Amino acid sequence: MATDPAFAATPRIGSVSISTADSSFTSPTNVGTVITGVAAGTRIAEVVVKVAVSGASTAAVVRLWLHDGTNYFLFDEIALVAATSSASVVSTRGRATYDNLILPSASWSLRASTSVGQVTHVTALAADL
């Protein structure tokens, strides 16, 4: 057992663009890998979701999945409201912060799916331990 706490050593950003709808709550087939852990572990502090649609977007839910290399585990959902972006109106953005989201090894990853077919960027702000 470690006697010293593990502090974040190397900042990391992981990002993926998803656009194919997936309605699964148990075993998604249309997912994107946001970030993969490292051997010592990766702590994720925040996930930011941004709709990348010019004009009208649809209300949606982005599902965040923990993947252990074989199985998917639904971890969280971020709701996105419909909006009509333009030169003077921003597109929808959502975020979630975490105190304890850790990918324990390089076999674990954070993945994302969307409930509707529209381009959505998912970004994880993280650091390796």
C-alpha positions as CSV (number, residue, x, y, z in Angstrom):
1,M,0.0,0.0,0.0
2,A,1.3,3.4,-0.9
3,T,2.2,5.7,1.9
4,D,2.3,8.9,-0.1
5,P,-0.7,10.4,-2.0
6,A,-0.7,10.3,-5.8
7,F,-0.9,13.8,-7.2
8,A,-1.6,14.7,-10.8
9,A,1.8,14.8,-12.6
10,T,1.2,15.3,-16.3
11,P,-1.8,17.4,-17.6
12,R,-3.7,15.7,-20.4
13,I,-6.6,16.6,-22.7
14,G,-8.6,14.0,-24.6
15,S,-11.2,14.8,-27.2
16,V,-13.5,13.1,-29.6
17,S,-16.2,14.1,-32.1
18,I,-19.4,11.9,-32.0
19,S,-22.3,12.2,-34.4
20,T,-24.2,8.9,-34.7
21,A,-27.1,8.4,-32.4
22,D,-27.0,5.5,-29.9
23,S,-29.9,4.9,-27.5
24,S,-28.3,2.1,-25.5
25,F,-28.1,2.3,-21.7
26,T,-26.1,-1.0,-21.4
27,S,-23.9,-1.8,-24.4
28,P,-23.4,1.0,-26.9
29,T,-22.2,0.4,-30.4
30,N,-21.7,4.0,-31.6
31,V,-19.1,5.4,-29.1
32,G,-16.0,7.5,-29.3
33,T,-13.0,7.2,-27.0
34,V,-12.5,10.5,-25.2
35,I,-9.4,9.5,-23.2
36,T,-7.5,6.3,-22.2
37,G,-5.8,5.9,-18.9
38,V,-2.1,5.2,-18.3
39,A,-0.5,2.5,-16.2
40,A,-0.2,4.7,-13.1
41,G,-3.8,6.0,-13.5
42,T,-5.5,9.1,-15.0
43,R,-7.7,11.4,-13.0
44,I,-10.4,13.2,-15.0
45,A,-11.5,16.5,-13.4
46,E,-14.0,17.8,-16.0
47,V,-15.8,16.8,-19.1
48,V,-17.0,19.5,-21.5
49,V,-19.5,18.8,-24.3
50,K,-20.1,21.2,-27.1
51,V,-22.6,20.9,-30.0
52,A,-20.8,21.7,-33.3
53,V,-23.9,22.6,-35.4
54,S,-24.4,25.9,-37.2
55,G,-28.1,26.7,-37.0
56,A,-30.7,24.7,-35.2
57,S,-29.6,21.9,-32.9
58,T,-31.6,19.2,-31.2
59,A,-31.9,18.6,-27.5
60,A,-29.7,15.6,-26.7
61,V,-28.1,13.5,-24.0
62,V,-24.4,12.7,-24.1
63,R,-23.7,9.5,-22.2
64,L,-20.3,8.9,-20.6
65,W,-19.1,5.3,-20.3
66,L,-16.3,3.7,-18.4
67,H,-14.8,0.9,-20.6
68,D,-12.5,-1.7,-19.0
69,G,-11.3,-3.1,-22.3
70,T,-14.3,-5.5,-22.5
71,N,-17.3,-4.1,-20.7
72,Y,-19.1,-0.8,-20.8
73,F,-20.4,0.9,-17.6
74,L,-22.7,3.9,-17.8
75,F,-21.1,6.5,-15.6
76,D,-22.9,9.8,-16.3
77,E,-25.1,11.7,-18.6
78,I,-24.9,15.4,-19.7
79,A,-28.1,17.0,-21.0
80,L,-27.8,19.4,-23.9
81,V,-30.6,21.9,-24.7
82,A,-31.7,22.7,-28.2
83,A,-30.5,26.0,-29.6
84,T,-30.2,27.9,-32.9
85,S,-26.6,29.1,-33.2
86,S,-25.6,32.0,-35.4
87,A,-22.9,34.6,-35.8
88,S,-24.2,36.2,-32.5
89,V,-25.7,33.1,-30.7
90,V,-23.4,30.4,-29.3
91,S,-24.2,26.7,-29.7
92,T,-25.0,24.6,-26.7
93,R,-22.4,23.7,-24.2
94,G,-22.6,21.4,-21.2
95,R,-20.1,20.2,-18.6
96,A,-19.7,18.0,-15.6
97,T,-16.9,18.1,-12.9
98,Y,-15.7,15.2,-10.9
99,D,-13.8,14.8,-7.6
100,N,-13.2,11.0,-8.0
101,L,-13.2,9.9,-11.6
102,I,-10.1,7.9,-12.1
103,L,-9.1,5.5,-14.9
104,P,-7.0,3.0,-12.8
105,S,-4.8,1.7,-15.7
106,A,-4.1,1.7,-19.4
107,S,-6.8,-0.8,-20.1
108,W,-9.5,1.6,-18.9
109,S,-11.0,4.5,-21.0
110,L,-13.7,7.1,-20.9
111,R,-16.0,6.9,-23.9
112,A,-19.0,8.9,-25.1
113,S,-22.2,8.4,-27.1
114,T,-24.9,10.8,-28.1
115,S,-28.7,10.2,-28.2
116,V,-29.2,12.2,-31.4
117,G,-27.4,12.3,-34.8
118,Q,-25.6,15.7,-34.6
119,V,-21.9,16.6,-34.4
120,T,-20.9,16.9,-30.7
121,H,-17.4,17.4,-29.3
122,V,-16.6,15.7,-26.0
123,T,-13.4,16.8,-24.2
124,A,-11.9,15.5,-21.0
125,L,-9.6,17.7,-18.9
126,A,-7.4,15.2,-17.0
127,A,-4.0,14.5,-15.6
128,D,-1.9,11.3,-15.2
129,L,-0.9,10.2,-11.7
